[in-house]
């Protein structure tokens, strides 16, 4: 009985941690990098939707990213980086945004990682059917990282 209670408590804790990290990235964001300004423009993230250029895409929050994973993908300080969130989504390769740009070139966009701190949001998009690996080596040698974007409130 005690182990069942501990397992339930662990699941509750993980669920709350994922919800807390995901909620930090919710809301409307304005582009704050050249990449964001030239490709997506403003974005909005809700519980199950990503809006880019007035187009909505279903997103599924999968798990919280650890600070060391955030540091690997967003070049953040591992000692001060907070949690991020990994989402699954599907943006067709043919989908065009600002200036006829795509998110991942000729590949479909399958994954989105976010990291919100203060009034800043960092977003990374990935292609590939497999979830990205968030280590420094994997990210530096990644052929599926499509780009990173910076937004502000």
Phi and psi in radians as a Rosetta constraint file:
Dihedral C 1 N 2 CA 2 C 2 CIRCULARHARMONIC -1.127 0.35
Dihedral N 2 CA 2 C 2 N 3 CIRCULARHARMONIC -0.721 0.35
Dihedral C 2 N 3 CA 3 C 3 CIRCULARHARMONIC -1.196 0.35
Dihedral N 3 CA 3 C 3 N 4 CIRCULARHARMONIC -0.581 0.35
Dihedral C 3 N 4 CA 4 C 4 CIRCULARHARMONIC -1.129 0.35
Dihedral N 4 CA 4 C 4 N 5 CIRCULARHARMONIC -0.746 0.35
Dihedral C 4 N 5 CA 5 C 5 CIRCULARHARMONIC -1.090 0.35
Dihedral N 5 CA 5 C 5 N 6 CIRCULARHARMONIC -0.742 0.35
Dihedral C 5 N 6 CA 6 C 6 CIRCULARHARMONIC -1.128 0.35
Dihedral N 6 CA 6 C 6 N 7 CIRCULARHARMONIC -0.697 0.35
Dihedral C 6 N 7 CA 7 C 7 CIRCULARHARMONIC -1.141 0.35
Dihedral N 7 CA 7 C 7 N 8 CIRCULARHARMONIC -0.754 0.35
Dihedral C 7 N 8 CA 8 C 8 CIRCULARHARMONIC -1.113 0.35
Dihedral N 8 CA 8 C 8 N 9 CIRCULARHARMONIC -0.697 0.35
Dihedral C 8 N 9 CA 9 C 9 CIRCULARHARMONIC -1.126 0.35
Dihedral N 9 CA 9 C 9 N 10 CIRCULARHARMONIC -0.697 0.35
Dihedral C 9 N 10 CA 10 C 10 CIRCULARHARMONIC -1.136 0.35
Dihedral N 10 CA 10 C 10 N 11 CIRCULARHARMONIC -0.735 0.35
Dihedral C 10 N 11 CA 11 C 11 CIRCULARHARMONIC -1.124 0.35
Dihedral N 11 CA 11 C 11 N 12 CIRCULARHARMONIC -0.738 0.35
Dihedral C 11 N 12 CA 12 C 12 CIRCULARHARMONIC -1.077 0.35
Dihedral N 12 CA 12 C 12 N 13 CIRCULARHARMONIC -0.758 0.35
Dihedral C 12 N 13 CA 13 C 13 CIRCULARHARMONIC -1.086 0.35
Dihedral N 13 CA 13 C 13 N 14 CIRCULARHARMONIC -0.797 0.35
Dihedral C 13 N 14 CA 14 C 14 CIRCULARHARMONIC -1.120 0.35
Dihedral N 14 CA 14 C 14 N 15 CIRCULARHARMONIC -0.698 0.35
Dihedral C 14 N 15 CA 15 C 15 CIRCULARHARMONIC -1.089 0.35
Dihedral N 15 CA 15 C 15 N 16 CIRCULARHARMONIC -0.781 0.35
Dihedral C 15 N 16 CA 16 C 16 CIRCULARHARMONIC -1.139 0.35
Dihedral N 16 CA 16 C 16 N 17 CIRCULARHARMONIC -0.690 0.35
Dihedral C 16 N 17 CA 17 C 17 CIRCULARHARMONIC -1.112 0.35
Dihedral N 17 CA 17 C 17 N 18 CIRCULARHARMONIC -0.742 0.35
Dihedral C 17 N 18 CA 18 C 18 CIRCULARHARMONIC -1.124 0.35
Dihedral N 18 CA 18 C 18 N 19 CIRCULARHARMONIC -0.760 0.35
Dihedral C 18 N 19 CA 19 C 19 CIRCULARHARMONIC -1.126 0.35
Dihedral N 19 CA 19 C 19 N 20 CIRCULARHARMONIC -0.706 0.35
Dihedral C 19 N 20 CA 20 C 20 CIRCULARHARMONIC -1.150 0.35
Dihedral N 20 CA 20 C 20 N 21 CIRCULARHARMONIC -0.754 0.35
Dihedral C 20 N 21 CA 21 C 21 CIRCULARHARMONIC -1.238 0.35
Dihedral N 21 CA 21 C 21 N 22 CIRCULARHARMONIC -0.615 0.35
Dihedral C 21 N 22 CA 22 C 22 CIRCULARHARMONIC -1.212 0.35
Dihedral N 22 CA 22 C 22 N 23 CIRCULARHARMONIC -0.608 0.35
Dihedral C 22 N 23 CA 23 C 23 CIRCULARHARMONIC -1.222 0.35
Dihedral N 23 CA 23 C 23 N 24 CIRCULARHARMONIC -0.408 0.35
Dihedral C 23 N 24 CA 24 C 24 CIRCULARHARMONIC -1.135 0.35
Dihedral N 24 CA 24 C 24 N 25 CIRCULARHARMONIC -0.486 0.35
Dihedral C 24 N 25 CA 25 C 25 CIRCULARHARMONIC -1.625 0.35
Dihedral N 25 CA 25 C 25 N 26 CIRCULARHARMONIC 0.011 0.35
Dihedral C 25 N 26 CA 26 C 26 CIRCULARHARMONIC -1.270 0.35
Dihedral N 26 CA 26 C 26 N 27 CIRCULARHARMONIC 2.560 0.35
Dihedral C 26 N 27 CA 27 C 27 CIRCULARHARMONIC 2.027 0.35
Dihedral N 27 CA 27 C 27 N 28 CIRCULARHARMONIC -2.996 0.35
Dihedral C 27 N 28 CA 28 C 28 CIRCULARHARMONIC -1.615 0.35
Dihedral N 28 CA 28 C 28 N 29 CIRCULARHARMONIC 2.436 0.35
Dihedral C 28 N 29 CA 29 C 29 CIRCULARHARMONIC -2.335 0.35
Dihedral N 29 CA 29 C 29 N 30 CIRCULARHARMONIC 2.433 0.35
Dihedral C 29 N 30 CA 30 C 30 CIRCULARHARMONIC -1.750 0.35
Dihedral N 30 CA 30 C 30 N 31 CIRCULARHARMONIC 2.514 0.35
Dihedral C 30 N 31 CA 31 C 31 CIRCULARHARMONIC -1.087 0.35
Dihedral N 31 CA 31 C 31 N 32 CIRCULARHARMONIC 2.435 0.35
Dihedral C 31 N 32 CA 32 C 32 CIRCULARHARMONIC -2.338 0.35
Dihedral N 32 CA 32 C 32 N 33 CIRCULARHARMONIC 0.270 0.35
Dihedral C 32 N 33 CA 33 C 33 CIRCULARHARMONIC -2.423 0.35
Dihedral N 33 CA 33 C 33 N 34 CIRCULARHARMONIC 2.780 0.35
Dihedral C 33 N 34 CA 34 C 34 CIRCULARHARMONIC -1.040 0.35
Dihedral N 34 CA 34 C 34 N 35 CIRCULARHARMONIC -0.722 0.35
Dihedral C 34 N 35 CA 35 C 35 CIRCULARHARMONIC -1.070 0.35
Dihedral N 35 CA 35 C 35 N 36 CIRCULARHARMONIC -0.810 0.35
Dihedral C 35 N 36 CA 36 C 36 CIRCULARHARMONIC -1.135 0.35
Dihedral N 36 CA 36 C 36 N 37 CIRCULARHARMONIC -0.713 0.35
Dihedral C 36 N 37 CA 37 C 37 CIRCULARHARMONIC -1.154 0.35
Dihedral N 37 CA 37 C 37 N 38 CIRCULARHARMONIC -0.627 0.35
Dihedral C 37 N 38 CA 38 C 38 CIRCULARHARMONIC -1.592 0.35
Dihedral N 38 CA 38 C 38 N 39 CIRCULARHARMONIC -0.267 0.35
Dihedral C 38 N 39 CA 39 C 39 CIRCULARHARMONIC -1.998 0.35
Dihedral N 39 CA 39 C 39 N 40 CIRCULARHARMONIC -0.917 0.35
Dihedral C 39 N 40 CA 40 C 40 CIRCULARHARMONIC -1.802 0.35
Dihedral N 40 CA 40 C 40 N 41 CIRCULARHARMONIC -0.589 0.35
Dihedral C 40 N 41 CA 41 C 41 CIRCULARHARMONIC 1.217 0.35
Dihedral N 41 CA 41 C 41 N 42 CIRCULARHARMONIC -2.734 0.35
Dihedral C 41 N 42 CA 42 C 42 CIRCULARHARMONIC -1.112 0.35
Dihedral N 42 CA 42 C 42 N 43 CIRCULARHARMONIC 2.598 0.35
Dihedral C 42 N 43 CA 43 C 43 CIRCULARHARMONIC -2.255 0.35
Dihedral N 43 CA 43 C 43 N 44 CIRCULARHARMONIC 2.854 0.35
Dihedral C 43 N 44 CA 44 C 44 CIRCULARHARMONIC -2.446 0.35
Dihedral N 44 CA 44 C 44 N 45 CIRCULARHARMONIC 2.404 0.35
Dihedral C 44 N 45 CA 45 C 45 CIRCULARHARMONIC -2.124 0.35
Dihedral N 45 CA 45 C 45 N 46 CIRCULARHARMONIC 2.251 0.35
Dihedral C 45 N 46 CA 46 C 46 CIRCULARHARMONIC -2.110 0.35
Dihedral N 46 CA 46 C 46 N 47 CIRCULARHARMONIC -2.992 0.35
Dihedral C 46 N 47 CA 47 C 47 CIRCULARHARMONIC -0.961 0.35
Dihedral N 47 CA 47 C 47 N 48 CIRCULARHARMONIC -0.710 0.35
Dihedral C 47 N 48 CA 48 C 48 CIRCULARHARMONIC -2.399 0.35
Dihedral N 48 CA 48 C 48 N 49 CIRCULARHARMONIC 0.421 0.35
Dihedral C 48 N 49 CA 49 C 49 CIRCULARHARMONIC -2.541 0.35
Dihedral N 49 CA 49 C 49 N 50 CIRCULARHARMONIC 2.415 0.35
Dihedral C 49 N 50 CA 50 C 50 CIRCULARHARMONIC -2.003 0.35
Dihedral N 50 CA 50 C 50 N 51 CIRCULARHARMONIC 2.208 0.35
Dihedral C 50 N 51 CA 51 C 51 CIRCULARHARMONIC -1.952 0.35
Dihedral N 51 CA 51 C 51 N 52 CIRCULARHARMONIC 2.201 0.35
Dihedral C 51 N 52 CA 52 C 52 CIRCULARHARMONIC -2.266 0.35
Dihedral N 52 CA 52 C 52 N 53 CIRCULARHARMONIC 2.144 0.35
Dihedral C 52 N 53 CA 53 C 53 CIRCULARHARMONIC 0.915 0.35
Dihedral N 53 CA 53 C 53 N 54 CIRCULARHARMONIC 0.789 0.35
Dihedral C 53 N 54 CA 54 C 54 CIRCULARHARMONIC 1.180 0.35
Dihedral N 54 CA 54 C 54 N 55 CIRCULARHARMONIC 0.213 0.35
Dihedral C 54 N 55 CA 55 C 55 CIRCULARHARMONIC -1.907 0.35
Dihedral N 55 CA 55 C 55 N 56 CIRCULARHARMONIC 2.357 0.35
Dihedral C 55 N 56 CA 56 C 56 CIRCULARHARMONIC -1.816 0.35
Dihedral N 56 CA 56 C 56 N 57 CIRCULARHARMONIC 2.441 0.35
Dihedral C 56 N 57 CA 57 C 57 CIRCULARHARMONIC -2.291 0.35
Dihedral N 57 CA 57 C 57 N 58 CIRCULARHARMONIC 2.348 0.35
Dihedral C 57 N 58 CA 58 C 58 CIRCULARHARMONIC -1.233 0.35
Dihedral N 58 CA 58 C 58 N 59 CIRCULARHARMONIC 2.343 0.35
Dihedral C 58 N 59 CA 59 C 59 CIRCULARHARMONIC -2.172 0.35
Dihedral N 59 CA 59 C 59 N 60 CIRCULARHARMONIC 2.602 0.35
Dihedral C 59 N 60 CA 60 C 60 CIRCULARHARMONIC -2.183 0.35
Dihedral N 60 CA 60 C 60 N 61 CIRCULARHARMONIC 1.977 0.35
Dihedral C 60 N 61 CA 61 C 61 CIRCULARHARMONIC -1.213 0.35
Dihedral N 61 CA 61 C 61 N 62 CIRCULARHARMONIC 2.204 0.35
Dihedral C 61 N 62 CA 62 C 62 CIRCULARHARMONIC -1.754 0.35
Dihedral N 62 CA 62 C 62 N 63 CIRCULARHARMONIC -0.823 0.35
Dihedral C 62 N 63 CA 63 C 63 CIRCULARHARMONIC -2.874 0.35
Dihedral N 63 CA 63 C 63 N 64 CIRCULARHARMONIC 2.807 0.35
Dihedral C 63 N 64 CA 64 C 64 CIRCULARHARMONIC -1.363 0.35
Dihedral N 64 CA 64 C 64 N 65 CIRCULARHARMONIC 2.490 0.35
Dihedral C 64 N 65 CA 65 C 65 CIRCULARHARMONIC -1.603 0.35
Dihedral N 65 CA 65 C 65 N 66 CIRCULARHARMONIC 2.399 0.35
Dihedral C 65 N 66 CA 66 C 66 CIRCULARHARMONIC -1.304 0.35
Dihedral N 66 CA 66 C 66 N 67 CIRCULARHARMONIC 2.747 0.35
Dihedral C 66 N 67 CA 67 C 67 CIRCULARHARMONIC -0.943 0.35
Dihedral N 67 CA 67 C 67 N 68 CIRCULARHARMONIC -0.647 0.35
Dihedral C 67 N 68 CA 68 C 68 CIRCULARHARMONIC -1.212 0.35
Dihedral N 68 CA 68 C 68 N 69 CIRCULARHARMONIC -0.508 0.35
Dihedral C 68 N 69 CA 69 C 69 CIRCULARHARMONIC -1.274 0.35
Dihedral N 69 CA 69 C 69 N 70 CIRCULARHARMONIC -0.714 0.35
Dihedral C 69 N 70 CA 70 C 70 CIRCULARHARMONIC -1.048 0.35
Dihedral N 70 CA 70 C 70 N 71 CIRCULARHARMONIC -0.769 0.35
Dihedral C 70 N 71 CA 71 C 71 CIRCULARHARMONIC -1.064 0.35
Dihedral N 71 CA 71 C 71 N 72 CIRCULARHARMONIC -0.673 0.35
Dihedral C 71 N 72 CA 72 C 72 CIRCULARHARMONIC -1.158 0.35
Dihedral N 72 CA 72 C 72 N 73 CIRCULARHARMONIC -0.757 0.35
Dihedral C 72 N 73 CA 73 C 73 CIRCULARHARMONIC -1.510 0.35
Dihedral N 73 CA 73 C 73 N 74 CIRCULARHARMONIC -0.555 0.35
Dihedral C 73 N 74 CA 74 C 74 CIRCULARHARMONIC -1.921 0.35
Dihedral N 74 CA 74 C 74 N 75 CIRCULARHARMONIC 0.133 0.35
Dihedral C 74 N 75 CA 75 C 75 CIRCULARHARMONIC 0.959 0.35
Dihedral N 75 CA 75 C 75 N 76 CIRCULARHARMONIC 0.709 0.35
Dihedral C 75 N 76 CA 76 C 76 CIRCULARHARMONIC -1.638 0.35
Dihedral N 76 CA 76 C 76 N 77 CIRCULARHARMONIC 2.823 0.35
Dihedral C 76 N 77 CA 77 C 77 CIRCULARHARMONIC -1.263 0.35
Dihedral N 77 CA 77 C 77 N 78 CIRCULARHARMONIC 2.068 0.35
Dihedral C 77 N 78 CA 78 C 78 CIRCULARHARMONIC -1.062 0.35
Dihedral N 78 CA 78 C 78 N 79 CIRCULARHARMONIC -0.447 0.35
Dihedral C 78 N 79 CA 79 C 79 CIRCULARHARMONIC -1.373 0.35
Dihedral N 79 CA 79 C 79 N 80 CIRCULARHARMONIC -0.363 0.35
Dihedral C 79 N 80 CA 80 C 80 CIRCULARHARMONIC -2.069 0.35
Dihedral N 80 CA 80 C 80 N 81 CIRCULARHARMONIC -0.170 0.35
Dihedral C 80 N 81 CA 81 C 81 CIRCULARHARMONIC -1.184 0.35
Dihedral N 81 CA 81 C 81 N 82 CIRCULARHARMONIC 2.408 0.35
Dihedral C 81 N 82 CA 82 C 82 CIRCULARHARMONIC -1.642 0.35
Dihedral N 82 CA 82 C 82 N 83 CIRCULARHARMONIC -2.977 0.35
Dihedral C 82 N 83 CA 83 C 83 CIRCULARHARMONIC -1.312 0.35
Dihedral N 83 CA 83 C 83 N 84 CIRCULARHARMONIC 2.743 0.35
Dihedral C 83 N 84 CA 84 C 84 CIRCULARHARMONIC -2.151 0.35
Dihedral N 84 CA 84 C 84 N 85 CIRCULARHARMONIC -2.952 0.35
Dihedral C 84 N 85 CA 85 C 85 CIRCULARHARMONIC -2.415 0.35
Dihedral N 85 CA 85 C 85 N 86 CIRCULARHARMONIC 2.433 0.35
Dihedral C 85 N 86 CA 86 C 86 CIRCULARHARMONIC -1.805 0.35
Dihedral N 86 CA 86 C 86 N 87 CIRCULARHARMONIC 2.255 0.35
Dihedral C 86 N 87 CA 87 C 87 CIRCULARHARMONIC -2.084 0.35
Dihedral N 87 CA 87 C 87 N 88 CIRCULARHARMONIC 2.632 0.35
Dihedral C 87 N 88 CA 88 C 88 CIRCULARHARMONIC -1.809 0.35
Dihedral N 88 CA 88 C 88 N 89 CIRCULARHARMONIC 2.431 0.35
Dihedral C 88 N 89 CA 89 C 89 CIRCULARHARMONIC -2.667 0.35
Dihedral N 89 CA 89 C 89 N 90 CIRCULARHARMONIC 3.085 0.35
Dihedral C 89 N 90 CA 90 C 90 CIRCULARHARMONIC -2.505 0.35
Dihedral N 90 CA 90 C 90 N 91 CIRCULARHARMONIC 1.826 0.35
Dihedral C 90 N 91 CA 91 C 91 CIRCULARHARMONIC -1.982 0.35
Dihedral N 91 CA 91 C 91 N 92 CIRCULARHARMONIC 2.043 0.35
Dihedral C 91 N 92 CA 92 C 92 CIRCULARHARMONIC -1.029 0.35
Dihedral N 92 CA 92 C 92 N 93 CIRCULARHARMONIC 2.565 0.35
Dihedral C 92 N 93 CA 93 C 93 CIRCULARHARMONIC -1.052 0.35
Dihedral N 93 CA 93 C 93 N 94 CIRCULARHARMONIC -0.516 0.35
Dihedral C 93 N 94 CA 94 C 94 CIRCULARHARMONIC -1.362 0.35
Dihedral N 94 CA 94 C 94 N 95 CIRCULARHARMONIC -0.208 0.35
Dihedral C 94 N 95 CA 95 C 95 CIRCULARHARMONIC -1.173 0.35
Dihedral N 95 CA 95 C 95 N 96 CIRCULARHARMONIC 2.149 0.35
Dihedral C 95 N 96 CA 96 C 96 CIRCULARHARMONIC -1.819 0.35
Dihedral N 96 CA 96 C 96 N 97 CIRCULARHARMONIC 2.539 0.35
Dihedral C 96 N 97 CA 97 C 97 CIRCULARHARMONIC -2.100 0.35
Dihedral N 97 CA 97 C 97 N 98 CIRCULARHARMONIC -2.494 0.35
Dihedral C 97 N 98 CA 98 C 98 CIRCULARHARMONIC -1.047 0.35
Dihedral N 98 CA 98 C 98 N 99 CIRCULARHARMONIC 2.503 0.35
Dihedral C 98 N 99 CA 99 C 99 CIRCULARHARMONIC 0.923 0.35
Dihedral N 99 CA 99 C 99 N 100 CIRCULARHARMONIC 0.517 0.35
Dihedral C 99 N 100 CA 100 C 100 CIRCULARHARMONIC 1.090 0.35
Dihedral N 100 CA 100 C 100 N 101 CIRCULARHARMONIC 0.458 0.35
Dihedral C 100 N 101 CA 101 C 101 CIRCULARHARMONIC -1.479 0.35
Dihedral N 101 CA 101 C 101 N 102 CIRCULARHARMONIC 2.714 0.35
Dihedral C 101 N 102 CA 102 C 102 CIRCULARHARMONIC -1.979 0.35
Dihedral N 102 CA 102 C 102 N 103 CIRCULARHARMONIC 2.919 0.35
Dihedral C 102 N 103 CA 103 C 103 CIRCULARHARMONIC -1.391 0.35
Dihedral N 103 CA 103 C 103 N 104 CIRCULARHARMONIC -0.704 0.35
Dihedral C 103 N 104 CA 104 C 104 CIRCULARHARMONIC -2.264 0.35
Dihedral N 104 CA 104 C 104 N 105 CIRCULARHARMONIC 0.638 0.35
Dihedral C 104 N 105 CA 105 C 105 CIRCULARHARMONIC 1.080 0.35
Dihedral N 105 CA 105 C 105 N 106 CIRCULARHARMONIC -2.174 0.35
Dihedral C 105 N 106 CA 106 C 106 CIRCULARHARMONIC -1.597 0.35
Dihedral N 106 CA 106 C 106 N 107 CIRCULARHARMONIC 0.130 0.35
Dihedral C 106 N 107 CA 107 C 107 CIRCULARHARMONIC -1.846 0.35
Dihedral N 107 CA 107 C 107 N 108 CIRCULARHARMONIC 2.609 0.35
Dihedral C 107 N 108 CA 108 C 108 CIRCULARHARMONIC -1.266 0.35
Dihedral N 108 CA 108 C 108 N 109 CIRCULARHARMONIC 2.513 0.35
Dihedral C 108 N 109 CA 109 C 109 CIRCULARHARMONIC -1.520 0.35
Dihedral N 109 CA 109 C 109 N 110 CIRCULARHARMONIC 2.130 0.35
Dihedral C 109 N 110 CA 110 C 110 CIRCULARHARMONIC -1.975 0.35
Dihedral N 110 CA 110 C 110 N 111 CIRCULARHARMONIC -0.370 0.35
Dihedral C 110 N 111 CA 111 C 111 CIRCULARHARMONIC -2.418 0.35
Dihedral N 111 CA 111 C 111 N 112 CIRCULARHARMONIC 2.551 0.35
Dihedral C 111 N 112 CA 112 C 112 CIRCULARHARMONIC -2.369 0.35
Dihedral N 112 CA 112 C 112 N 113 CIRCULARHARMONIC 2.240 0.35
Dihedral C 112 N 113 CA 113 C 113 CIRCULARHARMONIC -1.936 0.35
Dihedral N 113 CA 113 C 113 N 114 CIRCULARHARMONIC 2.393 0.35
Dihedral C 113 N 114 CA 114 C 114 CIRCULARHARMONIC -2.217 0.35
Dihedral N 114 CA 114 C 114 N 115 CIRCULARHARMONIC 2.670 0.35
Dihedral C 114 N 115 CA 115 C 115 CIRCULARHARMONIC -2.587 0.35
Dihedral N 115 CA 115 C 115 N 116 CIRCULARHARMONIC 1.939 0.35
Dihedral C 115 N 116 CA 116 C 116 CIRCULARHARMONIC -1.853 0.35
Dihedral N 116 CA 116 C 116 N 117 CIRCULARHARMONIC 2.342 0.35
Dihedral C 116 N 117 CA 117 C 117 CIRCULARHARMONIC -2.556 0.35
Dihedral N 117 CA 117 C 117 N 118 CIRCULARHARMONIC 2.239 0.35
Dihedral C 117 N 118 CA 118 C 118 CIRCULARHARMONIC 1.032 0.35
Dihedral N 118 CA 118 C 118 N 119 CIRCULARHARMONIC -2.224 0.35
Dihedral C 118 N 119 CA 119 C 119 CIRCULARHARMONIC -1.814 0.35
Dihedral N 119 CA 119 C 119 N 120 CIRCULARHARMONIC 0.399 0.35
Dihedral C 119 N 120 CA 120 C 120 CIRCULARHARMONIC -2.076 0.35
Dihedral N 120 CA 120 C 120 N 121 CIRCULARHARMONIC 2.473 0.35
Dihedral C 120 N 121 CA 121 C 121 CIRCULARHARMONIC -2.203 0.35
Dihedral N 121 CA 121 C 121 N 122 CIRCULARHARMONIC 2.266 0.35
Dihedral C 121 N 122 CA 122 C 122 CIRCULARHARMONIC -1.905 0.35
Dihedral N 122 CA 122 C 122 N 123 CIRCULARHARMONIC 2.384 0.35
Dihedral C 122 N 123 CA 123 C 123 CIRCULARHARMONIC -2.295 0.35
Dihedral N 123 CA 123 C 123 N 124 CIRCULARHARMONIC 2.388 0.35
Dihedral C 123 N 124 CA 124 C 124 CIRCULARHARMONIC -2.181 0.35
Dihedral N 124 CA 124 C 124 N 125 CIRCULARHARMONIC 2.373 0.35
Dihedral C 124 N 125 CA 125 C 125 CIRCULARHARMONIC -1.940 0.35
Dihedral N 125 CA 125 C 125 N 126 CIRCULARHARMONIC 2.501 0.35
Dihedral C 125 N 126 CA 126 C 126 CIRCULARHARMONIC -2.314 0.35
Dihedral N 126 CA 126 C 126 N 127 CIRCULARHARMONIC 2.548 0.35
Dihedral C 126 N 127 CA 127 C 127 CIRCULARHARMONIC -1.716 0.35
Dihedral N 127 CA 127 C 127 N 128 CIRCULARHARMONIC 3.107 0.35
Dihedral C 127 N 128 CA 128 C 128 CIRCULARHARMONIC 1.887 0.35
Dihedral N 128 CA 128 C 128 N 129 CIRCULARHARMONIC 2.539 0.35
Dihedral C 128 N 129 CA 129 C 129 CIRCULARHARMONIC -1.392 0.35
Dihedral N 129 CA 129 C 129 N 130 CIRCULARHARMONIC -0.360 0.35
Dihedral C 129 N 130 CA 130 C 130 CIRCULARHARMONIC -1.650 0.35
Dihedral N 130 CA 130 C 130 N 131 CIRCULARHARMONIC 2.529 0.35
Dihedral C 130 N 131 CA 131 C 131 CIRCULARHARMONIC -1.059 0.35
Dihedral N 131 CA 131 C 131 N 132 CIRCULARHARMONIC 2.543 0.35
Dihedral C 131 N 132 CA 132 C 132 CIRCULARHARMONIC -1.181 0.35
Dihedral N 132 CA 132 C 132 N 133 CIRCULARHARMONIC 2.684 0.35
Dihedral C 132 N 133 CA 133 C 133 CIRCULARHARMONIC -1.709 0.35
Dihedral N 133 CA 133 C 133 N 134 CIRCULARHARMONIC 2.220 0.35
Dihedral C 133 N 134 CA 134 C 134 CIRCULARHARMONIC -1.799 0.35
Dihedral N 134 CA 134 C 134 N 135 CIRCULARHARMONIC 1.136 0.35
Dihedral C 134 N 135 CA 135 C 135 CIRCULARHARMONIC -2.106 0.35
Dihedral N 135 CA 135 C 135 N 136 CIRCULARHARMONIC 2.788 0.35
Dihedral C 135 N 136 CA 136 C 136 CIRCULARHARMONIC -1.030 0.35
Dihedral N 136 CA 136 C 136 N 137 CIRCULARHARMONIC -0.759 0.35
Dihedral C 136 N 137 CA 137 C 137 CIRCULARHARMONIC -1.129 0.35
Dihedral N 137 CA 137 C 137 N 138 CIRCULARHARMONIC -0.814 0.35
Dihedral C 137 N 138 CA 138 C 138 CIRCULARHARMONIC -1.102 0.35
Dihedral N 138 CA 138 C 138 N 139 CIRCULARHARMONIC -0.736 0.35
Dihedral C 138 N 139 CA 139 C 139 CIRCULARHARMONIC -1.206 0.35
Dihedral N 139 CA 139 C 139 N 140 CIRCULARHARMONIC -0.733 0.35
Dihedral C 139 N 140 CA 140 C 140 CIRCULARHARMONIC -1.183 0.35
Dihedral N 140 CA 140 C 140 N 141 CIRCULARHARMONIC -0.430 0.35
Dihedral C 140 N 141 CA 141 C 141 CIRCULARHARMONIC -1.847 0.35
Dihedral N 141 CA 141 C 141 N 142 CIRCULARHARMONIC 0.184 0.35
Dihedral C 141 N 142 CA 142 C 142 CIRCULARHARMONIC -1.244 0.35
Dihedral N 142 CA 142 C 142 N 143 CIRCULARHARMONIC 2.363 0.35
Dihedral C 142 N 143 CA 143 C 143 CIRCULARHARMONIC -1.800 0.35
Dihedral N 143 CA 143 C 143 N 144 CIRCULARHARMONIC -0.003 0.35
Dihedral C 143 N 144 CA 144 C 144 CIRCULARHARMONIC -1.872 0.35
Dihedral N 144 CA 144 C 144 N 145 CIRCULARHARMONIC -0.119 0.35
Dihedral C 144 N 145 CA 145 C 145 CIRCULARHARMONIC -1.299 0.35
Dihedral N 145 CA 145 C 145 N 146 CIRCULARHARMONIC 2.009 0.35
Dihedral C 145 N 146 CA 146 C 146 CIRCULARHARMONIC -1.492 0.35
Dihedral N 146 CA 146 C 146 N 147 CIRCULARHARMONIC -0.586 0.35
Dihedral C 146 N 147 CA 147 C 147 CIRCULARHARMONIC 2.917 0.35
Dihedral N 147 CA 147 C 147 N 148 CIRCULARHARMONIC 2.782 0.35
Dihedral C 147 N 148 CA 148 C 148 CIRCULARHARMONIC -2.066 0.35
Dihedral N 148 CA 148 C 148 N 149 CIRCULARHARMONIC 2.542 0.35
Dihedral C 148 N 149 CA 149 C 149 CIRCULARHARMONIC -2.287 0.35
Dihedral N 149 CA 149 C 149 N 150 CIRCULARHARMONIC 2.603 0.35
Dihedral C 149 N 150 CA 150 C 150 CIRCULARHARMONIC -2.152 0.35
Dihedral N 150 CA 150 C 150 N 151 CIRCULARHARMONIC 2.358 0.35
Dihedral C 150 N 151 CA 151 C 151 CIRCULARHARMONIC -2.289 0.35
Dihedral N 151 CA 151 C 151 N 152 CIRCULARHARMONIC 2.840 0.35
Dihedral C 151 N 152 CA 152 C 152 CIRCULARHARMONIC -2.462 0.35
Dihedral N 152 CA 152 C 152 N 153 CIRCULARHARMONIC 2.849 0.35
